[in-house]
């Protein structure tokens, strides 16, 4: 069964890993911006009361 498997090349694995890392950093940055905006919005609402 192993001889029928096509394994990806090392450079293909590296490209995929870099893509996943970049996507993770971008996603975490966007999530951080949303968190900061939501926190500031909630602080503004709480200051009204």
C-alpha distance matrix in Angstrom:
0.0 3.8 5.5 5.7 7.3 11.0 12.8 16.5 19.1 21.4 24.3 22.6 22.0 25.6 27.0 25.3 26.6 30.1 30.1 29.3 32.0 34.5 33.9 34.3 37.6 38.9 38.1 39.7 42.8 43.2 42.9 45.5 47.9 47.7 48.3 51.2 52.7 52.4 54.0 56.8 57.3 57.5 59.9 62.1 62.1 62.9 65.8 67.4 68.0
3.8 0.0 3.8 5.4 5.5 8.8 9.8 13.6 15.9 18.0 21.1 19.7 19.0 22.5 24.1 22.7 23.9 27.3 27.6 27.0 29.5 32.1 31.8 32.2 35.2 36.8 36.2 37.8 40.7 41.4 41.3 43.6 46.1 46.1 46.7 49.5 51.1 51.0 52.4 55.2 56.0 56.2 58.4 60.7 60.9 61.7 64.4 66.2 66.9
5.5 3.8 0.0 3.8 5.6 8.0 10.0 13.6 15.5 18.1 20.9 19.7 19.7 23.1 24.5 23.5 25.1 28.2 28.5 28.4 30.9 33.3 33.1 33.9 36.8 38.2 37.9 39.7 42.4 43.1 43.2 45.6 47.8 48.0 48.8 51.5 53.0 53.1 54.7 57.3 58.0 58.5 60.7 62.9 63.2 64.1 66.7 68.5 69.3
5.7 5.4 3.8 0.0 3.8 6.6 9.5 12.9 15.4 18.4 20.8 19.0 19.2 22.9 23.7 22.4 24.4 27.5 27.3 27.2 30.1 32.2 31.7 32.7 35.8 36.8 36.4 38.4 41.1 41.5 41.6 44.2 46.3 46.3 47.3 50.1 51.4 51.4 53.2 55.8 56.3 56.8 59.2 61.2 61.4 62.5 65.2 66.7 67.6
7.3 5.5 5.6 3.8 0.0 3.8 6.1 9.6 12.4 15.2 17.7 15.7 15.6 19.3 20.2 18.8 20.7 23.8 23.7 23.5 26.3 28.5 28.0 29.0 32.0 33.2 32.8 34.7 37.4 37.9 38.1 40.6 42.7 42.8 43.7 46.5 47.8 47.9 49.6 52.2 52.8 53.3 55.7 57.7 58.0 59.0 61.7 63.3 64.2
11.0 8.8 8.0 6.6 3.8 0.0 3.8 6.5 9.2 12.5 14.5 12.5 13.0 16.6 17.2 16.3 18.5 21.3 21.2 21.5 24.3 26.1 26.0 27.2 30.1 31.1 31.1 33.1 35.5 36.1 36.6 39.1 41.0 41.3 42.5 45.0 46.3 46.7 48.4 50.9 51.5 52.3 54.5 56.4 56.9 58.1 60.6 62.2 63.4
12.8 9.8 10.0 9.5 6.1 3.8 0.0 3.8 6.5 9.2 11.6 10.0 9.8 13.4 14.6 13.7 15.4 18.3 18.7 18.9 21.4 23.5 23.6 24.6 27.3 28.7 28.8 30.6 33.0 33.9 34.4 36.5 38.7 39.2 40.1 42.6 44.1 44.5 46.1 48.5 49.4 50.1 52.2 54.2 54.9 55.9 58.3 60.1 61.3
16.5 13.6 13.6 12.9 9.6 6.5 3.8 0.0 3.8 6.6 8.3 6.2 6.6 10.1 10.9 10.4 12.4 15.0 15.4 16.0 18.4 20.3 20.6 22.0 24.4 25.6 26.1 28.0 30.1 31.1 31.9 33.9 35.9 36.6 37.7 40.0 41.5 42.2 43.8 46.0 47.0 47.9 49.9 51.8 52.6 53.7 56.0 57.8 59.1
19.1 15.9 15.5 15.4 12.4 9.2 6.5 3.8 0.0 3.8 5.5 5.2 6.4 8.8 10.0 10.8 12.4 14.4 15.5 16.7 18.6 20.2 21.2 22.7 24.6 26.0 27.0 28.7 30.5 31.8 32.8 34.6 36.5 37.6 38.7 40.7 42.3 43.3 44.7 46.8 48.0 49.1 50.8 52.7 53.8 54.9 56.9 58.9 60.4
21.4 18.0 18.1 18.4 15.2 12.5 9.2 6.6 3.8 0.0 3.8 5.4 5.1 6.3 8.7 10.0 10.5 12.4 14.3 15.4 16.5 18.4 20.0 21.0 22.7 24.5 25.6 26.9 28.7 30.4 31.4 32.8 34.9 36.2 37.1 38.9 40.8 41.8 43.0 45.0 46.5 47.5 49.0 51.1 52.3 53.3 55.2 57.4 58.8
24.3 21.1 20.9 20.8 17.7 14.5 11.6 8.3 5.5 3.8 0.0 3.8 5.4 5.0 6.2 8.6 9.8 10.5 12.3 14.2 15.3 16.5 18.3 19.9 21.1 22.6 24.1 25.7 27.1 28.7 30.1 31.5 33.2 34.7 35.9 37.4 39.2 40.5 41.8 43.5 45.0 46.3 47.8 49.6 51.0 52.1 53.9 56.0 57.7
22.6 19.7 19.7 19.0 15.7 12.5 10.0 6.2 5.2 5.4 3.8 0.0 3.8 5.4 5.1 6.2 8.6 10.0 10.6 12.4 14.3 15.5 16.5 18.3 20.1 21.2 22.4 24.3 25.9 27.1 28.4 30.2 31.8 33.0 34.3 36.2 37.6 38.8 40.3 42.2 43.4 44.7 46.4 48.1 49.3 50.5 52.5 54.4 56.0
22.0 19.0 19.7 19.2 15.6 13.0 9.8 6.6 6.4 5.1 5.4 3.8 0.0 3.8 5.5 5.1 6.1 8.6 9.8 10.5 12.3 14.3 15.3 16.4 18.4 20.0 20.9 22.4 24.3 25.7 26.6 28.3 30.3 31.5 32.4 34.4 36.2 37.1 38.4 40.5 41.8 42.8 44.5 46.5 47.6 48.6 50.6 52.7 54.1
25.6 22.5 23.1 22.9 19.3 16.6 13.4 10.1 8.8 6.3 5.0 5.4 3.8 0.0 3.8 5.4 5.1 6.2 8.5 9.9 10.5 12.3 14.2 15.3 16.6 18.4 19.8 21.1 22.6 24.4 25.6 26.8 28.8 30.3 31.3 32.9 34.8 36.0 37.1 39.0 40.6 41.7 43.1 45.1 46.4 47.5 49.3 51.5 53.0
27.0 24.1 24.5 23.7 20.2 17.2 14.6 10.9 10.0 8.7 6.2 5.1 5.5 3.8 0.0 3.8 5.5 5.2 6.2 8.7 10.0 10.6 12.2 14.2 15.5 16.6 18.2 20.0 21.2 22.6 24.2 25.7 27.2 28.7 30.1 31.6 33.2 34.5 36.0 37.7 39.0 40.4 42.0 43.7 45.0 46.3 48.1 50.1 51.8
25.3 22.7 23.5 22.4 18.8 16.3 13.7 10.4 10.8 10.0 8.6 6.2 5.1 5.4 3.8 0.0 3.8 5.5 5.0 6.2 8.6 9.9 10.5 12.2 14.3 15.4 16.2 18.2 20.0 21.1 22.2 24.1 25.8 26.9 28.2 30.1 31.6 32.6 34.2 36.1 37.3 38.5 40.2 42.0 43.1 44.4 46.4 48.3 49.8
26.6 23.9 25.1 24.4 20.7 18.5 15.4 12.4 12.4 10.5 9.8 8.6 6.1 5.1 5.5 3.8 0.0 3.8 5.4 5.1 6.2 8.6 9.9 10.5 12.4 14.3 15.2 16.4 18.4 20.0 20.9 22.3 24.4 25.7 26.6 28.4 30.3 31.3 32.5 34.5 36.0 37.0 38.5 40.6 41.8 42.7 44.7 46.8 48.3
30.1 27.3 28.2 27.5 23.8 21.3 18.3 15.0 14.4 12.4 10.5 10.0 8.6 6.2 5.2 5.5 3.8 0.0 3.8 5.4 5.1 6.1 8.5 9.8 10.6 12.3 14.1 15.3 16.6 18.4 19.8 21.0 22.7 24.4 25.5 26.9 28.8 30.2 31.3 33.1 34.6 36.0 37.3 39.1 40.6 41.7 43.4 45.6 47.3
30.1 27.6 28.5 27.3 23.7 21.2 18.7 15.4 15.5 14.3 12.3 10.6 9.8 8.5 6.2 5.0 5.4 3.8 0.0 3.8 5.5 5.2 6.1 8.5 10.0 10.6 12.1 14.2 15.4 16.5 18.1 19.8 21.2 22.6 24.1 25.7 27.1 28.4 30.0 31.7 32.9 34.4 36.0 37.6 38.9 40.3 42.1 44.0 45.8
29.3 27.0 28.4 27.2 23.5 21.5 18.9 16.0 16.7 15.4 14.2 12.4 10.5 9.9 8.7 6.2 5.1 5.4 3.8 0.0 3.8 5.5 5.1 6.0 8.6 9.9 10.3 12.1 14.2 15.3 16.1 18.0 20.0 21.0 22.0 24.1 25.7 26.6 28.0 30.1 31.3 32.4 34.1 36.0 37.1 38.2 40.3 42.2 43.7
32.0 29.5 30.9 30.1 26.3 24.3 21.4 18.4 18.6 16.5 15.3 14.3 12.3 10.5 10.0 8.6 6.2 5.1 5.5 3.8 0.0 3.8 5.5 5.1 6.2 8.7 9.8 10.6 12.3 14.3 15.2 16.3 18.5 20.0 20.8 22.4 24.4 25.6 26.6 28.5 30.2 31.2 32.6 34.6 36.0 37.0 38.8 41.0 42.5
34.5 32.1 33.3 32.2 28.5 26.1 23.5 20.3 20.2 18.4 16.5 15.5 14.3 12.3 10.6 9.9 8.6 6.1 5.2 5.5 3.8 0.0 3.8 5.4 5.2 6.2 8.5 9.9 10.6 12.4 14.2 15.3 16.7 18.5 19.8 21.1 22.7 24.3 25.6 27.2 28.7 30.2 31.6 33.2 34.7 36.0 37.6 39.7 41.6
33.9 31.8 33.1 31.7 28.0 26.0 23.6 20.6 21.2 20.0 18.3 16.5 15.3 14.2 12.2 10.5 9.9 8.5 6.1 5.1 5.5 3.8 0.0 3.8 5.5 5.2 6.0 8.5 9.9 10.6 12.1 14.0 15.4 16.5 18.1 19.9 21.2 22.4 24.1 25.8 26.9 28.4 30.1 31.7 32.9 34.3 36.2 38.0 39.7
34.3 32.2 33.9 32.7 29.0 27.2 24.6 22.0 22.7 21.0 19.9 18.3 16.4 15.3 14.2 12.2 10.5 9.8 8.5 6.0 5.1 5.4 3.8 0.0 3.8 5.5 5.1 6.0 8.5 9.9 10.4 12.0 14.2 15.3 16.1 18.1 19.9 20.8 22.1 24.2 25.5 26.5 28.1 30.1 31.3 32.3 34.3 36.4 37.9
37.6 35.2 36.8 35.8 32.0 30.1 27.3 24.4 24.6 22.7 21.1 20.1 18.4 16.6 15.5 14.3 12.4 10.6 10.0 8.6 6.2 5.2 5.5 3.8 0.0 3.8 5.5 5.2 6.1 8.7 9.8 10.4 12.3 14.3 15.1 16.3 18.4 19.8 20.8 22.5 24.2 25.5 26.7 28.6 30.2 31.2 32.8 35.1 36.8
38.9 36.8 38.2 36.8 33.2 31.1 28.7 25.6 26.0 24.5 22.6 21.2 20.0 18.4 16.6 15.4 14.3 12.3 10.6 9.9 8.7 6.2 5.2 5.5 3.8 0.0 3.8 5.5 5.1 6.2 8.6 9.8 10.7 12.5 14.2 15.3 16.7 18.4 19.9 21.2 22.6 24.3 25.8 27.2 28.7 30.2 31.8 33.7 35.7
38.1 36.2 37.9 36.4 32.8 31.1 28.8 26.1 27.0 25.6 24.1 22.4 20.9 19.8 18.2 16.2 15.2 14.1 12.1 10.3 9.8 8.5 6.0 5.1 5.5 3.8 0.0 3.8 5.4 5.2 6.1 8.5 10.0 10.7 12.2 14.2 15.4 16.4 18.2 20.0 21.0 22.4 24.2 25.8 26.9 28.3 30.3 32.1 33.8
39.7 37.8 39.7 38.4 34.7 33.1 30.6 28.0 28.7 26.9 25.7 24.3 22.4 21.1 20.0 18.2 16.4 15.3 14.2 12.1 10.6 9.9 8.5 6.0 5.2 5.5 3.8 0.0 3.8 5.5 5.0 6.0 8.6 9.8 10.2 12.1 14.1 15.1 16.1 18.2 19.7 20.7 22.1 24.2 25.4 26.4 28.3 30.5 32.0
42.8 40.7 42.4 41.1 37.4 35.5 33.0 30.1 30.5 28.7 27.1 25.9 24.3 22.6 21.2 20.0 18.4 16.6 15.4 14.2 12.3 10.6 9.9 8.5 6.1 5.1 5.4 3.8 0.0 3.8 5.4 5.0 6.3 8.7 9.7 10.5 12.3 14.2 15.2 16.5 18.3 19.9 21.0 22.6 24.4 25.6 27.0 29.2 31.1
43.2 41.4 43.1 41.5 37.9 36.1 33.9 31.1 31.8 30.4 28.7 27.1 25.7 24.4 22.6 21.1 20.0 18.4 16.5 15.3 14.3 12.4 10.6 9.9 8.7 6.2 5.2 5.5 3.8 0.0 3.8 5.4 5.1 6.3 8.6 9.9 10.6 12.3 14.2 15.5 16.5 18.3 20.0 21.2 22.6 24.3 25.9 27.6 29.6
42.9 41.3 43.2 41.6 38.1 36.6 34.4 31.9 32.8 31.4 30.1 28.4 26.6 25.6 24.2 22.2 20.9 19.8 18.1 16.1 15.2 14.2 12.1 10.4 9.8 8.6 6.1 5.0 5.4 3.8 0.0 3.8 5.4 5.1 6.1 8.6 9.9 10.4 12.1 14.2 15.2 16.3 18.2 19.9 20.9 22.2 24.2 26.1 27.7
45.5 43.6 45.6 44.2 40.6 39.1 36.5 33.9 34.6 32.8 31.5 30.2 28.3 26.8 25.7 24.1 22.3 21.0 19.8 18.0 16.3 15.3 14.0 12.0 10.4 9.8 8.5 6.0 5.0 5.4 3.8 0.0 3.8 5.4 5.0 6.1 8.6 9.8 10.4 12.2 14.1 15.2 16.3 18.3 19.9 20.9 22.5 24.7 26.4
47.9 46.1 47.8 46.3 42.7 41.0 38.7 35.9 36.5 34.9 33.2 31.8 30.3 28.8 27.2 25.8 24.4 22.7 21.2 20.0 18.5 16.7 15.4 14.2 12.3 10.7 10.0 8.6 6.3 5.1 5.4 3.8 0.0 3.8 5.4 5.1 6.1 8.5 9.8 10.6 12.2 14.2 15.3 16.6 18.4 19.9 21.2 23.1 25.3
47.7 46.1 48.0 46.3 42.8 41.3 39.2 36.6 37.6 36.2 34.7 33.0 31.5 30.3 28.7 26.9 25.7 24.4 22.6 21.0 20.0 18.5 16.5 15.3 14.3 12.5 10.7 9.8 8.7 6.3 5.1 5.4 3.8 0.0 3.8 5.5 5.1 6.0 8.5 9.9 10.4 12.1 14.1 15.3 16.4 18.1 19.9 21.5 23.4
48.3 46.7 48.8 47.3 43.7 42.5 40.1 37.7 38.7 37.1 35.9 34.3 32.4 31.3 30.1 28.2 26.6 25.5 24.1 22.0 20.8 19.8 18.1 16.1 15.1 14.2 12.2 10.2 9.7 8.6 6.1 5.0 5.4 3.8 0.0 3.8 5.5 5.1 6.1 8.6 9.8 10.5 12.1 14.2 15.3 16.3 18.2 20.3 21.8
51.2 49.5 51.5 50.1 46.5 45.0 42.6 40.0 40.7 38.9 37.4 36.2 34.4 32.9 31.6 30.1 28.4 26.9 25.7 24.1 22.4 21.1 19.9 18.1 16.3 15.3 14.2 12.1 10.5 9.9 8.6 6.1 5.1 5.5 3.8 0.0 3.8 5.5 5.1 6.2 8.6 9.9 10.5 12.3 14.3 15.3 16.5 18.9 20.8
52.7 51.1 53.0 51.4 47.8 46.3 44.1 41.5 42.3 40.8 39.2 37.6 36.2 34.8 33.2 31.6 30.3 28.8 27.1 25.7 24.4 22.7 21.2 19.9 18.4 16.7 15.4 14.1 12.3 10.6 9.9 8.6 6.1 5.1 5.5 3.8 0.0 3.8 5.5 5.2 6.1 8.6 9.9 10.6 12.3 14.2 15.4 17.1 19.4
52.4 51.0 53.1 51.4 47.9 46.7 44.5 42.2 43.3 41.8 40.5 38.8 37.1 36.0 34.5 32.6 31.3 30.2 28.4 26.6 25.6 24.3 22.4 20.8 19.8 18.4 16.4 15.1 14.2 12.3 10.4 9.8 8.5 6.0 5.1 5.5 3.8 0.0 3.8 5.5 5.0 6.1 8.5 9.8 10.5 12.2 14.2 15.7 17.4
54.0 52.4 54.7 53.2 49.6 48.4 46.1 43.8 44.7 43.0 41.8 40.3 38.4 37.1 36.0 34.2 32.5 31.3 30.0 28.0 26.6 25.6 24.1 22.1 20.8 19.9 18.2 16.1 15.2 14.2 12.1 10.4 9.8 8.5 6.1 5.1 5.5 3.8 0.0 3.8 5.4 5.1 6.1 8.6 9.9 10.4 12.2 14.5 16.0
56.8 55.2 57.3 55.8 52.2 50.9 48.5 46.0 46.8 45.0 43.5 42.2 40.5 39.0 37.7 36.1 34.5 33.1 31.7 30.1 28.5 27.2 25.8 24.2 22.5 21.2 20.0 18.2 16.5 15.5 14.2 12.2 10.6 9.9 8.6 6.2 5.2 5.5 3.8 0.0 3.8 5.5 5.0 6.2 8.7 9.9 10.6 12.8 15.1
57.3 56.0 58.0 56.3 52.8 51.5 49.4 47.0 48.0 46.5 45.0 43.4 41.8 40.6 39.0 37.3 36.0 34.6 32.9 31.3 30.2 28.7 26.9 25.5 24.2 22.6 21.0 19.7 18.3 16.5 15.2 14.1 12.2 10.4 9.8 8.6 6.1 5.0 5.4 3.8 0.0 3.8 5.5 5.1 6.3 8.7 10.0 11.2 13.5
57.5 56.2 58.5 56.8 53.3 52.3 50.1 47.9 49.1 47.5 46.3 44.7 42.8 41.7 40.4 38.5 37.0 36.0 34.4 32.4 31.2 30.2 28.4 26.5 25.5 24.3 22.4 20.7 19.9 18.3 16.3 15.2 14.2 12.1 10.5 9.9 8.6 6.1 5.1 5.5 3.8 0.0 3.8 5.4 5.0 6.1 8.5 10.1 11.4
59.9 58.4 60.7 59.2 55.7 54.5 52.2 49.9 50.8 49.0 47.8 46.4 44.5 43.1 42.0 40.2 38.5 37.3 36.0 34.1 32.6 31.6 30.1 28.1 26.7 25.8 24.2 22.1 21.0 20.0 18.2 16.3 15.3 14.1 12.1 10.5 9.9 8.5 6.1 5.0 5.5 3.8 0.0 3.8 5.5 5.1 6.2 8.9 10.4
62.1 60.7 62.9 61.2 57.7 56.4 54.2 51.8 52.7 51.1 49.6 48.1 46.5 45.1 43.7 42.0 40.6 39.1 37.6 36.0 34.6 33.2 31.7 30.1 28.6 27.2 25.8 24.2 22.6 21.2 19.9 18.3 16.6 15.3 14.2 12.3 10.6 9.8 8.6 6.2 5.1 5.4 3.8 0.0 3.8 5.5 5.2 6.7 9.5
62.1 60.9 63.2 61.4 58.0 56.9 54.9 52.6 53.8 52.3 51.0 49.3 47.6 46.4 45.0 43.1 41.8 40.6 38.9 37.1 36.0 34.7 32.9 31.3 30.2 28.7 26.9 25.4 24.4 22.6 20.9 19.9 18.4 16.4 15.3 14.3 12.3 10.5 9.9 8.7 6.3 5.0 5.5 3.8 0.0 3.8 5.4 5.4 7.4
62.9 61.7 64.1 62.5 59.0 58.1 55.9 53.7 54.9 53.3 52.1 50.5 48.6 47.5 46.3 44.4 42.7 41.7 40.3 38.2 37.0 36.0 34.3 32.3 31.2 30.2 28.3 26.4 25.6 24.3 22.2 20.9 19.9 18.1 16.3 15.3 14.2 12.2 10.4 9.9 8.7 6.1 5.1 5.5 3.8 0.0 3.8 5.3 5.6
65.8 64.4 66.7 65.2 61.7 60.6 58.3 56.0 56.9 55.2 53.9 52.5 50.6 49.3 48.1 46.4 44.7 43.4 42.1 40.3 38.8 37.6 36.2 34.3 32.8 31.8 30.3 28.3 27.0 25.9 24.2 22.5 21.2 19.9 18.2 16.5 15.4 14.2 12.2 10.6 10.0 8.5 6.2 5.2 5.4 3.8 0.0 3.8 5.4
67.4 66.2 68.5 66.7 63.3 62.2 60.1 57.8 58.9 57.4 56.0 54.4 52.7 51.5 50.1 48.3 46.8 45.6 44.0 42.2 41.0 39.7 38.0 36.4 35.1 33.7 32.1 30.5 29.2 27.6 26.1 24.7 23.1 21.5 20.3 18.9 17.1 15.7 14.5 12.8 11.2 10.1 8.9 6.7 5.4 5.3 3.8 0.0 3.8
68.0 66.9 69.3 67.6 64.2 63.4 61.3 59.1 60.4 58.8 57.7 56.0 54.1 53.0 51.8 49.8 48.3 47.3 45.8 43.7 42.5 41.6 39.7 37.9 36.8 35.7 33.8 32.0 31.1 29.6 27.7 26.4 25.3 23.4 21.8 20.8 19.4 17.4 16.0 15.1 13.5 11.4 10.4 9.5 7.4 5.6 5.4 3.8 0.0
